[in-house]
Amino acid sequence: MNFWKPMLLAVSATLIVPLIPARAQDATAVTIVLPAGPDRLDPCETPRSVIGRIIKQNVVETLVELDYANRTTLPRLAESWEQTAPTEWVFKLRQGVTFHDGTPFDAKAVIHSLERTSDPALTCITRTKYLDGTDVKATEVDAHTVKFTTKTAVPILPTLLAQLAISSVNTPKGEYTATPIGTGPYKFDHWTQGENVVLARSDTYWGDKPVIDKATYVWRSESSVAAAMVETGEADLAFSIAPQDATNPETDKVYPNSDSAMFRLSVDVPPLNDVRVRKAINLAIDRQAFLGSIISDKAELAMQQVGPSVLGFNANLKPWPYDPEQAKALLAEAKADGVDVGREIRMIGRPAMFANSNEFVEAAAEMLRSVGFNIKLDNLEMTQWLKIANKPFAEDRQPNIFLTMHDNNSGDAAFTAFFKYHSKGRQSELHDADLDALIVDAGTQAGAKRAEQYNEVFRRIYEDIVADVPLFHMVNYMRVGKRLDFTPTIANAVELQLAKLKLN
């Protein structure tokens, strides 16, 4: 730790804030700076922060809204719901609501949205992260009543439906859209590729009229640039500024973002198919050295891919120690048994995945090299990174150490375990029948039994399989301009409701 800390502090101190001229402010319009631009604006992709922060609950709404502070659910487009059988739920829909294209919000729109999201022709993250493994169907009882039926019991179905964005029946099936049509307080205005996305207040919204009438989203990968834009008045709010740029206590606000950072390992590809090699990677990374240098000292060391606020979090797991000598010994032992520990391993990052993520992967790669790993480092742009993040994985791929961020702000391990670790999970490298069975059964349980089984899921992944390299439960710094009255919360990991912004 003493070796790495000065180096990391030196890296974090080298960034310089440029001067950016202020702009003339429109009285009821805001400009919001994101760390990266969207690759699409499809409603079925709203769980991805790069999309959800723009359109979720702004343009497209959900039947149910999560109350993050109280860990419960609230009515949104659904007024009420009840479980009528172990595998059946009935939802009553809000009446008098129309989409931005003039079509009615009704049972047919809900069924259309579920069918479109569930269509395997689209790799919607709402399906692959939340709906896979549930086999949920929707049928019309009447124009404003929908019955949801599942193959097995899903006790948290309302929480799951808080992720299903409802869009107009005119949204085509089988293809992505770049022009979302929803019921929200804002309608999609335009998207200028590479420059900005603009939303305008909807005059037909069913709820209260928001204060903000227009929002322009721009993106800057450099944290110092984003922070300076708010400081000079060119923008009103900037997500995810780096710790070293959060220098103004009046405007810079830290909040838990529900994201956990990890390196995913290609466990089937030599030499990563040897558990000793996977353990050596975990032992070689000095996680503690990053905290307070290029990672905020408010972040926490991670042992699993859900944070302490999630049902199923296993509090008995302990962080990997930093032990480079033990890492070297494990590699030597594996090499003596014929494992090709000198094979080139590809470490893959992505610019602006989180503040200082480039600096993080560079330092982590050097830590691995120092114990004997042969690391090739690649930082990929979003589209290239997504191809590697999701199945199908290339059969002839190099062994890779893949940096990823996973958010679980829905409060239940079901939204992590299947997606990340079940054999059929979209981002899972594992093929373990016993683990699959445990994940599926845990999803049918409730209360203490549910938590107990997910505890065991994460224990097996972390201690027995050593499937990945847990890093940090992250926090974000948001810079909020002096025009706005707003305090960020964990909800802002994946959404920013413009209707909740107030002007000073």
C-alpha positions as CSV (number, residue, x, y, z in Angstrom):
1,M,0.0,0.0,0.0
2,N,2.8,2.4,0.8
3,F,4.4,1.8,-2.6
4,W,1.3,2.7,-4.6
5,K,-0.3,5.5,-2.6
6,P,2.1,8.3,-3.5
7,M,1.9,7.3,-7.2
8,L,-1.9,7.4,-7.2
9,L,-2.0,10.8,-5.4
10,A,0.4,12.2,-8.0
11,V,-1.8,11.0,-10.8
12,S,-4.9,12.6,-9.2
13,A,-3.1,15.9,-8.7
14,T,-2.1,16.4,-12.4
15,L,-5.5,17.4,-13.8
16,I,-6.0,21.1,-14.6
17,V,-9.4,22.8,-14.7
18,P,-9.8,24.8,-18.0
19,L,-11.6,28.1,-18.1
20,I,-14.9,28.0,-20.0
21,P,-16.9,31.2,-20.8
22,A,-20.3,31.5,-19.2
23,R,-23.4,31.4,-21.3
24,A,-26.6,33.4,-21.1
25,Q,-29.1,31.5,-19.0
26,D,-32.7,30.9,-20.1
27,A,-34.8,31.5,-17.0
28,T,-36.6,28.1,-16.9
29,A,-34.2,26.0,-19.0
30,V,-31.4,23.9,-17.7
31,T,-28.2,22.3,-19.2
32,I,-27.0,19.0,-17.7
33,V,-23.6,17.5,-18.3
34,L,-23.3,13.7,-18.5
35,P,-19.9,11.8,-18.4
36,A,-20.8,10.1,-21.7
37,G,-23.3,10.4,-24.5
38,P,-26.1,7.9,-25.2
39,D,-25.7,5.3,-27.9
40,R,-29.5,5.0,-28.2
41,L,-32.6,6.4,-26.4
42,D,-34.8,3.3,-26.4
43,P,-37.3,3.0,-23.5
44,C,-36.3,-0.7,-23.0
45,E,-32.7,0.5,-22.1
46,T,-33.6,2.9,-19.3
47,P,-31.8,0.9,-16.6
48,R,-28.6,2.0,-18.3
49,S,-27.6,5.2,-16.6
50,V,-26.4,6.8,-19.9
51,I,-30.0,6.5,-21.1
52,G,-32.1,6.5,-17.9
53,R,-30.7,9.8,-16.7
54,I,-32.2,11.4,-19.8
55,I,-35.6,9.7,-20.4
56,K,-36.6,7.6,-17.4
57,Q,-39.6,9.3,-15.6
58,N,-39.0,12.3,-17.8
59,V,-40.1,11.1,-21.2
60,V,-41.2,7.5,-20.4
61,E,-42.7,6.4,-17.1
62,T,-43.2,3.2,-15.3
63,L,-46.2,1.6,-13.7
64,V,-44.5,1.6,-10.4
65,E,-41.9,4.0,-9.0
66,L,-39.3,3.1,-6.5
67,D,-39.2,5.0,-3.2
68,Y,-35.5,4.7,-2.6
69,A,-35.5,6.4,0.8
70,N,-38.1,4.1,2.3
71,R,-37.3,1.0,0.2
72,T,-40.8,0.6,-1.1
73,T,-42.9,1.2,-4.2
74,L,-45.2,4.0,-5.2
75,P,-48.0,4.3,-7.8
76,R,-47.0,6.0,-11.0
77,L,-48.9,4.9,-14.1
78,A,-50.6,2.2,-12.1
79,E,-52.8,3.4,-9.3
80,S,-52.9,0.2,-7.4
81,W,-52.1,-3.5,-7.5
82,E,-52.8,-6.7,-5.7
83,Q,-51.5,-10.3,-5.7
84,T,-54.5,-12.5,-6.5
85,A,-52.5,-15.8,-6.6
86,P,-48.9,-16.9,-6.0
87,T,-48.2,-16.4,-9.7
88,E,-50.8,-13.7,-10.5
89,W,-51.0,-9.9,-10.0
90,V,-53.7,-7.5,-11.1
91,F,-52.8,-3.8,-11.7
92,K,-55.3,-1.0,-12.0
93,L,-54.1,1.7,-14.4
94,R,-54.3,5.5,-14.1
95,Q,-57.1,6.8,-16.4
96,G,-57.1,10.0,-18.6
97,V,-53.4,9.7,-19.6
98,T,-52.2,10.0,-23.1
99,F,-48.9,9.5,-24.8
100,H,-47.0,12.4,-26.5
101,D,-48.2,11.2,-29.9
102,G,-51.9,11.4,-28.7
103,T,-52.5,7.7,-28.3
104,P,-54.2,6.6,-25.0
105,F,-52.4,5.0,-22.2
106,D,-54.2,1.8,-21.5
107,A,-53.9,-2.0,-21.1
108,K,-52.9,-2.5,-24.7
109,A,-49.9,-0.1,-24.3
110,V,-48.7,-2.0,-21.2
111,I,-49.0,-5.3,-23.0
112,H,-47.2,-3.8,-26.1
113,S,-44.4,-2.5,-23.9
114,L,-43.9,-5.8,-22.1
115,E,-43.9,-7.8,-25.4
116,R,-41.5,-5.4,-27.1
117,T,-39.1,-5.4,-24.1
118,S,-39.3,-9.2,-23.9
119,D,-38.7,-9.8,-27.6
120,P,-35.3,-11.6,-28.0
121,A,-34.8,-9.6,-31.3
122,L,-33.8,-6.8,-29.0
123,T,-31.1,-7.2,-26.3
124,C,-33.0,-4.8,-24.0
125,I,-31.3,-4.6,-20.6
126,T,-34.7,-4.4,-18.9
127,R,-35.3,-7.9,-20.2
128,T,-31.8,-9.3,-19.6
129,K,-31.3,-7.8,-16.2
130,Y,-34.8,-7.8,-14.8
131,L,-37.2,-10.1,-16.7
132,D,-35.0,-13.0,-17.7
133,G,-35.9,-16.0,-15.6
134,T,-39.4,-14.7,-14.7
135,D,-41.4,-15.7,-17.8
136,V,-43.9,-12.9,-17.2
137,K,-47.0,-12.4,-19.4
138,A,-49.6,-9.6,-19.4
139,T,-53.3,-9.9,-20.4
140,E,-56.0,-7.3,-20.7
141,V,-58.8,-7.6,-18.1
142,D,-60.4,-4.3,-19.3
143,A,-59.0,-1.0,-20.8
144,H,-57.5,0.0,-17.5
145,T,-56.8,-3.3,-15.8
146,V,-53.9,-5.6,-16.6
147,K,-53.2,-9.1,-15.2
148,F,-49.6,-10.3,-15.0
149,T,-48.9,-14.0,-14.8
150,T,-45.6,-15.6,-14.0
151,K,-44.4,-19.2,-14.4
152,T,-43.2,-19.4,-10.8
153,A,-43.8,-17.1,-7.8
154,V,-42.2,-13.7,-8.1
155,P,-42.9,-12.0,-4.7
156,I,-41.2,-8.8,-5.9
157,L,-43.1,-8.3,-9.2
158,P,-44.1,-4.7,-8.4
159,T,-40.4,-3.8,-7.8
160,L,-39.5,-5.5,-11.0
161,L,-42.2,-3.5,-12.9
162,A,-40.6,-0.3,-11.6
163,Q,-38.0,-1.0,-14.4
164,L,-40.5,-1.5,-17.3
165,A,-40.8,1.8,-19.2
166,I,-44.2,2.1,-20.9
167,S,-44.1,3.5,-24.4
168,S,-46.7,4.2,-27.1
169,V,-48.1,1.3,-29.2
170,N,-46.6,3.2,-32.1
171,T,-43.1,2.3,-30.9
172,P,-42.0,-0.4,-33.3
173,K,-41.3,-3.9,-32.1
174,G,-38.2,-5.8,-33.2
175,E,-36.0,-2.6,-33.7
176,Y,-34.5,0.0,-31.5
177,T,-35.9,3.6,-31.5
178,A,-34.1,6.8,-31.1
179,T,-37.3,8.8,-30.6
180,P,-39.0,7.7,-27.4
181,I,-42.7,8.3,-27.0
182,G,-43.9,8.3,-23.5
183,T,-46.4,9.8,-21.1
184,G,-43.9,11.8,-19.0
185,P,-43.8,15.5,-18.0
186,Y,-41.3,16.0,-20.9
187,K,-41.4,15.0,-24.5
188,F,-38.4,14.1,-26.7
189,D,-37.5,17.2,-28.8
190,H,-34.3,16.2,-30.7
191,W,-31.0,14.4,-30.6
192,T,-28.0,15.9,-32.4
193,Q,-25.6,13.1,-32.6
194,G,-22.3,13.8,-30.9
195,E,-23.6,17.1,-29.4
196,N,-26.8,17.1,-27.3
197,V,-30.2,15.7,-26.5
198,V,-33.1,18.2,-25.9
199,L,-36.3,17.6,-24.0
200,A,-39.2,20.0,-23.8
201,R,-42.0,20.2,-21.2
202,S,-45.2,18.5,-22.3
203,D,-48.4,20.6,-22.1
204,T,-50.5,17.5,-21.9
205,Y,-48.9,15.8,-18.9
206,W,-51.4,14.2,-16.5
207,G,-49.5,15.3,-13.3
208,D,-48.3,18.6,-11.9
209,K,-46.6,21.0,-14.2
210,P,-42.9,21.1,-13.7
211,V,-40.9,24.4,-13.2
212,I,-38.3,23.5,-15.8
213,D,-39.6,23.9,-19.3
214,K,-36.5,22.7,-21.3
215,A,-33.5,20.5,-20.6
216,T,-30.4,20.2,-22.8
217,Y,-28.1,17.3,-22.2
218,V,-24.4,17.5,-23.2
219,W,-21.6,15.1,-22.4
220,R,-17.9,15.7,-21.5
221,S,-15.6,12.8,-20.6
222,E,-13.2,15.1,-18.7
223,S,-14.4,15.7,-15.2
224,S,-12.5,19.0,-14.9
225,V,-14.3,20.3,-18.0
226,A,-17.8,19.3,-16.7
227,A,-17.1,20.8,-13.3
228,A,-15.9,24.1,-14.9
229,M,-19.0,24.3,-17.0
230,V,-21.1,24.5,-13.9
231,E,-18.7,26.8,-12.1
232,T,-18.8,29.3,-14.9
233,G,-22.6,29.1,-15.5
234,E,-22.4,27.3,-18.9
235,A,-24.3,24.4,-17.3
236,D,-26.5,23.8,-14.3
237,L,-25.6,20.3,-13.2
238,A,-22.8,17.8,-13.8
239,F,-22.9,14.2,-13.0
240,S,-19.9,12.1,-11.8
241,I,-17.2,14.7,-11.3
242,A,-13.9,13.3,-10.0
243,P,-13.0,13.6,-6.3
244,Q,-10.1,16.0,-7.1
245,D,-12.5,18.3,-8.9
246,A,-15.1,18.4,-6.0
247,T,-13.5,21.4,-4.4
248,N,-16.5,23.6,-3.7
249,P,-18.6,22.5,-0.7
250,E,-21.4,24.8,-1.7
251,T,-22.0,23.1,-5.0
252,D,-20.3,19.7,-4.9
253,K,-22.5,17.0,-3.3
254,V,-21.5,13.4,-2.7
255,Y,-24.2,10.7,-2.8
256,P,-24.2,6.8,-2.9
257,N,-24.8,5.7,-6.5
258,S,-25.7,2.0,-6.0
259,D,-22.9,1.1,-8.4
260,S,-20.3,-1.6,-7.7
261,A,-17.1,-1.7,-9.7
262,M,-15.5,-5.0,-10.5
263,F,-13.3,-6.9,-12.9
264,R,-15.1,-9.8,-14.5
265,L,-12.9,-12.7,-15.4
266,S,-13.2,-15.0,-18.4
267,V,-13.2,-18.1,-16.2
268,D,-13.3,-20.6,-19.0
269,V,-10.2,-19.3,-20.8
270,P,-6.7,-20.4,-19.7
271,P,-5.0,-19.4,-17.6
272,L,-8.0,-17.8,-15.9
273,N,-9.7,-21.2,-15.7
274,D,-7.3,-22.0,-12.9
275,V,-8.7,-20.8,-9.5
276,R,-5.2,-20.1,-8.2
277,V,-4.7,-17.5,-11.0
278,R,-8.0,-15.9,-10.2
279,K,-7.0,-15.7,-6.5
280,A,-3.6,-14.2,-7.5
281,I,-5.4,-11.4,-9.4
282,N,-7.5,-10.5,-6.3
283,L,-4.4,-10.6,-4.0
284,A,-2.3,-8.4,-6.3
285,I,-4.6,-5.4,-6.4
286,D,-4.2,-2.9,-3.6
287,R,-7.7,-1.7,-3.4
288,Q,-7.1,0.4,-0.2
289,A,-4.5,2.4,-1.9
290,F,-7.0,3.8,-4.4
291,L,-9.3,5.2,-1.7
292,G,-8.7,8.8,-1.1
293,S,-6.4,9.1,-4.1
294,I,-8.2,8.6,-7.4
295,I,-11.2,6.9,-5.9
296,S,-13.3,8.8,-3.3
297,D,-12.5,8.0,0.3
298,K,-16.3,7.8,0.7
299,A,-16.4,4.6,-1.4
300,E,-16.3,1.2,0.3
301,L,-14.4,-2.0,-0.5
302,A,-16.6,-4.5,-2.2
303,M,-16.9,-8.3,-1.7
304,Q,-19.9,-8.9,-3.9
305,Q,-21.9,-7.2,-6.7
306,V,-24.6,-5.8,-4.4
307,G,-24.2,-3.1,-1.7
308,P,-25.2,-3.2,1.9
309,S,-28.7,-1.7,1.2
310,V,-29.7,-4.7,-1.0
311,L,-31.6,-7.7,0.3
312,G,-29.3,-10.6,-0.1
313,F,-26.1,-8.7,0.7
314,N,-23.8,-11.1,2.6
315,A,-22.2,-9.1,5.5
316,N,-20.0,-12.1,6.5
317,L,-17.7,-11.8,3.5
318,K,-14.3,-10.2,4.0
319,P,-12.3,-8.1,1.5
320,W,-9.4,-9.6,-0.2
321,P,-6.1,-8.6,1.4
322,Y,-3.3,-7.0,-0.6
323,D,-0.7,-9.7,-0.6
324,P,1.6,-9.6,-3.7
325,E,3.9,-12.3,-2.2
326,Q,1.1,-14.7,-1.9
327,A,-0.1,-13.8,-5.4
328,K,3.4,-14.6,-6.8
329,A,3.4,-17.9,-4.9
330,L,0.1,-19.0,-6.3
331,L,1.3,-18.1,-9.9
332,A,4.5,-20.1,-9.3
333,E,2.4,-23.1,-8.0
334,A,0.1,-23.0,-11.0
335,K,3.1,-22.7,-13.4
336,A,4.8,-25.7,-11.8
337,D,1.6,-27.7,-12.7
338,G,1.8,-26.7,-16.3
339,V,-0.5,-23.6,-16.3
340,D,0.6,-21.0,-18.9
341,V,0.6,-18.1,-16.4
342,G,2.7,-16.0,-18.9
343,R,0.0,-15.9,-21.5
344,E,-1.1,-12.4,-22.4
345,I,-4.2,-11.3,-20.6
346,R,-6.3,-8.4,-21.9
347,M,-7.4,-5.9,-19.4
348,I,-10.4,-3.9,-20.8
349,G,-11.6,-0.6,-19.5
350,R,-13.8,2.2,-20.8
351,P,-13.2,5.9,-20.7
352,A,-15.4,7.8,-18.2
353,M,-16.9,4.6,-16.8
354,F,-16.4,6.4,-13.5
355,A,-14.3,9.4,-12.5
356,N,-10.6,8.6,-13.0
357,S,-11.4,5.2,-14.5
358,N,-8.6,5.5,-17.0
359,E,-6.1,6.2,-14.3
360,F,-7.5,3.3,-12.2
361,V,-7.1,0.6,-14.9
362,E,-3.6,1.8,-15.7
363,A,-2.6,1.5,-12.0
364,A,-4.3,-1.8,-11.6
365,A,-2.6,-3.2,-14.7
366,E,0.8,-2.2,-13.3
367,M,0.0,-3.9,-10.0
368,L,-0.7,-7.1,-11.8
369,R,2.4,-6.8,-13.9
370,S,4.5,-6.4,-10.8
371,V,3.6,-9.9,-9.6
372,G,4.2,-11.5,-12.9
373,F,1.1,-11.2,-15.0
374,N,1.4,-10.4,-18.8
375,I,-1.2,-7.6,-19.1
376,K,-2.2,-5.8,-22.3
377,L,-4.4,-2.8,-21.5
378,D,-7.2,-1.6,-23.8
379,N,-9.6,1.3,-23.1
380,L,-12.6,0.8,-25.5
381,E,-15.3,3.2,-26.5
382,M,-18.9,2.4,-25.5
383,T,-20.0,0.4,-28.6
384,Q,-16.9,-1.8,-28.6
385,W,-17.1,-2.3,-24.8
386,L,-20.7,-3.4,-25.0
387,K,-19.9,-6.1,-27.6
388,I,-17.6,-7.6,-25.1
389,A,-19.8,-7.0,-22.0
390,N,-22.7,-9.0,-23.4
391,K,-23.3,-12.5,-24.8
392,P,-22.5,-14.1,-27.2
393,F,-18.9,-14.1,-26.1
394,A,-16.3,-14.8,-28.8
395,E,-15.2,-18.4,-28.6
396,D,-11.6,-17.6,-29.6
397,R,-11.3,-14.6,-27.3
398,Q,-8.2,-13.8,-25.2
399,P,-8.4,-14.3,-21.5
400,N,-9.7,-11.0,-20.3
401,I,-10.0,-8.9,-17.1
402,F,-13.0,-6.8,-17.9
403,L,-13.8,-3.6,-15.9
404,T,-17.5,-3.2,-15.4
405,M,-20.0,-1.3,-13.2
406,H,-23.2,-2.8,-12.0
407,D,-26.0,-0.9,-10.3
408,N,-28.6,-2.4,-8.1
409,N,-30.7,0.4,-6.8
410,S,-33.9,-1.7,-6.8
411,G,-33.0,-3.3,-3.4
412,D,-33.1,-7.0,-4.2
413,A,-30.3,-9.4,-5.3
414,A,-32.5,-10.9,-7.9
415,F,-31.6,-8.0,-10.2
416,T,-27.9,-9.0,-10.0
417,A,-27.7,-12.8,-9.5
418,F,-29.3,-14.0,-12.7
419,F,-27.9,-11.3,-15.0
420,K,-24.3,-11.6,-13.7
421,Y,-24.0,-15.3,-12.6
422,H,-26.6,-17.6,-14.0
423,S,-25.5,-19.7,-17.0
424,K,-28.2,-17.9,-19.1
425,G,-27.4,-14.5,-17.7
426,R,-26.5,-11.9,-20.3
427,Q,-23.2,-11.0,-18.7
428,S,-22.4,-14.2,-17.0
429,E,-19.2,-16.2,-17.7
430,L,-20.2,-19.0,-15.3
431,H,-21.6,-22.5,-16.1
432,D,-22.4,-24.0,-12.7
433,A,-25.6,-26.1,-12.5
434,D,-25.8,-26.0,-8.7
435,L,-25.4,-22.2,-8.6
436,D,-28.0,-21.9,-11.3
437,A,-30.5,-23.9,-9.2
438,L,-29.8,-21.9,-6.1
439,I,-30.3,-18.6,-8.0
440,V,-33.6,-19.7,-9.4
441,D,-34.9,-21.0,-6.1
442,A,-33.8,-17.9,-4.2
443,G,-35.9,-15.8,-6.6
444,T,-39.1,-17.7,-5.6
445,Q,-38.6,-17.1,-1.9
446,A,-39.6,-14.2,0.4
447,G,-38.3,-12.5,3.5
448,A,-35.5,-14.1,5.6
449,K,-35.4,-17.3,3.4
450,R,-34.8,-15.2,0.3
451,A,-32.0,-13.2,2.0
452,E,-30.4,-16.4,3.3
453,Q,-30.3,-18.1,-0.1
454,Y,-28.9,-15.0,-1.8
455,N,-26.3,-14.8,0.9
456,E,-25.2,-18.3,-0.1
457,V,-25.2,-17.4,-3.8
458,F,-22.7,-14.6,-3.2
459,R,-20.6,-16.7,-0.8
460,R,-20.1,-19.4,-3.4
461,I,-19.3,-16.9,-6.1
462,Y,-16.8,-15.0,-4.0
463,E,-15.1,-17.8,-1.9
464,D,-15.6,-21.0,-3.8
465,I,-15.6,-20.0,-7.5
466,V,-13.7,-16.7,-7.3
467,A,-15.6,-15.6,-10.4
468,D,-14.5,-12.0,-10.5
469,V,-12.5,-9.2,-8.7
470,P,-14.9,-7.1,-6.6
471,L,-13.5,-3.6,-6.2
472,F,-15.6,-0.8,-4.7
473,H,-19.1,0.2,-3.8
474,M,-18.9,3.6,-5.4
475,V,-20.1,7.1,-4.6
476,N,-20.6,10.0,-7.0
477,Y,-19.9,13.7,-6.8
478,M,-22.4,15.9,-8.5
479,R,-21.8,19.6,-9.0
480,V,-25.1,21.5,-8.7
481,G,-25.2,25.1,-9.9
482,K,-26.4,27.9,-7.7
483,R,-29.5,28.4,-9.8
484,L,-30.9,25.0,-8.7
485,D,-32.3,23.8,-5.5
486,F,-31.5,20.1,-5.6
487,T,-29.8,17.4,-3.5
488,P,-28.8,14.2,-5.2
489,T,-29.8,10.8,-3.9
490,I,-29.1,7.1,-4.8
491,A,-31.9,7.4,-7.4
492,N,-29.7,9.6,-9.5
493,A,-27.5,6.6,-10.3
494,V,-30.0,5.8,-13.1
495,E,-32.4,8.7,-13.4
496,L,-32.7,12.4,-12.8
497,Q,-36.3,13.5,-12.6
498,L,-36.5,17.0,-14.1
499,A,-39.8,17.6,-12.4
500,K,-38.0,17.5,-9.0
501,L,-35.6,20.3,-9.9
502,K,-36.4,23.7,-8.4
503,L,-35.0,27.1,-9.1
504,N,-33.6,29.3,-6.4
